[in-house]
Amino acid sequence: MVGEIAAPSLTPYSASTHLPTAMNTSTMPPVNRTALCYSHHKSSFKNSPTISPLHSAIFTSLGLLFNLVAFYVLVKSYQRTQSQSRSSFLIFLGGLVVTDFMGLLTTGSIVVSFHITNFNWQIVDPNCHLCNFMGISMVFYGLCPLLLGAAMAAERFIGINRPFTRYTSLPKNRSVSMLLLVWLIAGSVALLPLVGVGCYHLQLPGSWCFFYIDSKGNDRAFSLIFSLFGLLCIAMSFLLNTVSVVTLIKMCCSRDKTRRRRDHEVEMMVQLILINIVASICWCPLLIYVLMNAVDAGGKSEDIVLCFIRMASFNQILDPWIYTMCHVAQLRRVTNKKHLLQWV
C-alpha cells in the first residue's frame, strides 16, 4: 500500500442522491447499487489539505526501487546457498518482496495517477470497479505480509524444534505451496466485500479506497475479520519466534551442533524477528483502531485512519532494508573469515 496525500476536487455524494423515493419511483432510473462506494461521504473533499503529488511519486518510486534491490539480493543468496532450510526461508522472503513490490505498484499507480490528473471518481468510475479493485488490493497486500510473517515463523519453528520432521517432504515444494496458500487466504478475505460482507468506499482525502469501518451489520463483520485476522497473525508470529529463540539459545550452549548450522539458524531468526517487529509497529495501530471501532460505536476519525494507513504503508519500504542489511553483514563476515584464513 502507499501513503495517501494530496487533496482532490470532488463534489459531494450521498446515498440519497441515487436512492429514489416512493413518490418518484416511476420517473427516476433504477438504483445503481454498485455506486454505493461513494455514498458514505456526504461532505465535499475540497477542504482537504493539499500536498504536492511529487511526495506520493517519490514514496512509491523509492519503495519499488528498494524492493527490486532486495529481490536481487535474495536471488543471489538463493543461488549460492546449499542449505535446504535456508532455501525454504529465502522462498518465503522472495514471496514477501514480490508481494510488497506488487502492492506498491498497484496502489501507488492509482494514487499517483489521481494526484497528477485529479480525475473525478464518479465520472471515471461510476460503477465502482476501480474503487473496489483498489480496496481489494489494499486489503490483500496488507494482509499478505502479516500472513507470510506467521508462515515463516511456523516454518522456522518446525525447522528448529522438529528438524527431522521437516525433511520428510521436499522443503522447496512445501514452501511454494504455503506461499500460494497465503495468497489464496488473503485474496479470499479481500473479496468478501464483493459478496456482501462489508463494502469498499472512497476515503478521505479522496485518492484511495478502503473498506468501511463501522460497528453495524456486515461492515462490522468485515472490520472484525480484518483486524482479528491481522492481530492473530502477529501474535502467532511472536509466540512461535519466542519458542524458536529459546531453542536456539539452548542449541548454542550445547556442543552437539555444528557452528555453521547455528550461524545459519541465528541469521534467519534475526531477519524474521526484525520483520515481525517492523510489521507490528506499522500495522498494530491500524488493526487495533479498526477493532475498537468495530466493537464500540464511538466516533470514527478519517484523519486518524489516514495516519494509520500511512504508517502501515511504510512496512513495504522498511522490509527490503532488513534483507539487504542482513545480507551485507553476512558478506562482511564471510570476507573477514577469508582474510583470516589468508593470514593463517
N, C-alpha and C positions, 0 to 999 in steps of 0.2 A: 504494500500500500504506500501511498505517498501523502506527504503533508499537504493540507489544504490551506490556501491563502486567498488570493485576491478576490474582490467582490464583483459580482455580476450586476447586470441591469435587467431585472426580471420582474415582470408585472405580477401582482398578487393573484393567487389562485386558490380557490376553495372548493370543497365538495359541493356546496350549494350552487356553484356556478354551473355544474353539469348534472345535478340531480333534479329532474322535473317534478313539479308538484302535481297534486291531484287535479288542479284547475287547468293545467295546460299540457296534460299528457298527450293530447291529440294533436297539438301543434308543434311540440318540440321533438327533436330527433332522439333516437334511443340513447341510453346512457352508455358511455364508453368506460367500462369498469376497469380496463387496463390502465387508464389515465389517472387512477387514484393515487399514483406515486407523487402527484403534486398537491393532493387535497389537504394534507396536514398543515400546510403553510398558508395562513390567512393574512400574512403581512408581507410587504414587499421586501426584497433583498437590497434595495437601493441604498439603504443607510449602512450597509456593511463596510468595515474598514477596507480600504484599497491598498494592495501591496503590488509591487512590480511583478509581472509574470516571470521575470528573469529568475526570481527566487525559486519558484517551482521547477523551472527548467534545469537550474543548477543542481537542485536537490536530486532530481530524477537522474540526471546525467552522471553525477558522482556515484550514486547507488549502483547504476548499471556498470560503470567502469570498475568499481571495487569488486563486484560480483564476478565480472569477467576475469579479473586478475586472480581472484580466489579459485575460480574454476580451473584456470591454467595451472595453478599451484597444485590443486588436488589431482589433476590428471597426471602431472609429472610424478607426484608421490605414489599414485596408484601403479604407474608403470614400473617404478623401482622397488616397490615393496614385495617381500617374499612371505610375509606373514598372512595367514588366512584371516585371522581376527582383525588385523589392520585393514585388509582389503574390504572386508564386510563393513567396517566402520567408515571407510572412505566412500563407499557406495552411498551410505546414508548422508554423509556430508555433501557429496555431489548432488544428491536429490534436493537437499536443503538449499544449496546455491542456485540450482536451476529454478526452484520454486520462488526464491527471493527475486531472482532476475526477472522471471516472467510476471511476478506481481507488480514490480516497479514498472516494467514495460507496459503492461496492460492498463493499470490505473493511472500511471503517470502520463501516458499519451493522451488519455481523455482529459485530464486536468489541464495539462499544458495547452492542448488544442482549445479548450474552453477559454482560458485566460488570453490566448492570442486572438481568437476570433470573437470572443464574448457573445456566443450564439445563445439564442433563446431556446431553452429546453422544450417548451410547449410547442414550438414551431418545428424544431428539428426532430424531436422525439415525441410526437403526440400520443403514441401508444405505449410509451414507457419501455420500449425494448432496450434502448441504450442504458436507461437508468437501472433496469433490472439486471442487465449484464454487468454493470459496474458494481451494483450491490452484491451480486453473486461473487464477483472477483474479490471484493473487499473481504467478504466472509471466508471464502475458500483460501485465499493467500494469507489470511490472518490466522486461521486455524492450523494450516499445514505446518508451520514452524513449531507450534506447541505440540502437535501430534508427533512430529518427527523427533522432537526432543524426548518425548516419552518412549518412542520406539527405540531410539538409540540408548536410552537409559536401560531399557529392558534387555537389549542386545548385549550391552556391557555387563549387566548383572548376570546373565546366563554365561557369558564368556569367562567371567572371573570366578563366579561361585560354582558353576557347573561346567568346567572345561571339557569333560568327556562327553557330556550330553550334546554340546554344540557341534561336535564333529560327526554325529550320527547322520547328518544330512549335509548337503552342499551349502556352505555359508553364503556364497555369492548368489545362488539362485534363491535362497531363502530371504536374503536382504532385498533383492529386487522385488520379490513377492510382497514383502512387508511394506516396501516403499509404494508399490501400486495400491495396496490396501489402504494406506494412509491417505493417498489422493482420492480414493473412492469414498472413504468415510467423510472427508472434508467436503467433497463435492455433493454428497447426499445431504449433508446439513445445509449447505449453501442453497440448495434447490428447494428446500422446504417452503419458503415464502411463495414460490410459484404454484404450490398445491394448496395454499390457503393458510398455512401456519406462519403467521406474521406477514409483513409486507415491506418492500423496499420503497423508499421515497427520497426526494431531493432534500439535501441537508444544507444548513447554513454554512458558508455564505452563498450557496447555490451552484457550486462547482463539482459536487460529488454526491453520490447516493449511498445510503446505508439502510439497514433495517430500522423500523420504527420502534423505539424504546418506550414501552408502556407497561402498565400494571393491569391491563384489562384484556380479556379474551385471548385470541390467538397471538397478538403481539406480545403479551406476557409470556405465553408458552415458548415462543421462539427466543425471547430475551433470556429466559431461564436456561433453555437448551444451550445457547451460545456461551453464556457466562459460566455455567456449571461445568460444561464440557471443557472449556479452556482452563478453568481453575483445577479441575480434576487432573488434567494432563500435567500441569505444573507441579501439583502435589505428588503425583506418581513419580515424576522425574526426580524430585528431591529425595523422596523416600528410597528409591532404588539406588540413586547415586550415593546416598549416605551409607547404605549397606555395602556397596561396592568399594567405597573408600576405606571403610573399616577392614574389609577383607584384604585390600591391597596393603594396608599398613601391616597386617599380620604376615603377609607374603614377604614384605621387605625385611621383616625381622627374622624370618626363617632362613635356613641355609639349603633347603631342598629345591629352590627355584633358581633358574639361571638369571644372571644380571641383565642379559639382553631382553628377556621377556618382561622383566619388571619395568625396564625403561619404556618399552612399548606400551604397556598397560597404563603406567603413570601418565605418559604423554597423552594418550587418548582420554583418560579421565579428566585431566586438566582442561583439555579442549571442551569436553562435554559439560563440565561444571561451569565454565565460563559462558558457554552457550545458554545454559539454563538460567544463570544469574541475569544475563542481559535480557533474555525473553521475559523473565519475571518482572524486572524493573520496568520494561517497556509496556507490558501487557496487563499486569495486575491492576493498575489504576482504572483502566477502561473496563475490565471484566468485573471488578468489584462495584464500580459505579452502575453498570448495567444490571447487576444482580440486585443492588439496593433499590433501584427504580422499578424493577420488576416485582419486588416484594412489597414495597411501600409506594403509595400513590402520591408521594411528595412532588414538589415542583422540579421539573427537569430543565436544566440549562443547556441550550445548544452550544453555547460558548465553551462550557466545560467538556462536552462531548468532542468538540473540535480540538481542544487542547489535548485530550487523552488520545485521540486518533493520531495527532502529530507525534506524540510520544511513542505510540505503537509502531508508527512507520519507521522510526529510527532503528528498529530491530533489523530491518533489511539492509541497513548500511553498516551497522556495527558487527554483525555476524561475519562478513568476509574478513574483517580485520583480525578476528580470532584465528581463523585458519592461516592467514598469511604470517602473522607474528609467530605462531607456534612453529610453522614451517621454517622460518628464518632462524629461530632459536635452535631447531634441530640441525639445520645446515651448519651453524656455528659450532655446535657440539661435535658433529662429525669431523669438521675441518680441524678443530683443536686436537681431536684424537689422532688424526693423520700426522699433524705436526709433531706430536709427542712420540709417535712411532718412528718418525724420521730421526729424532734426536737419540732414540734408544740404541 
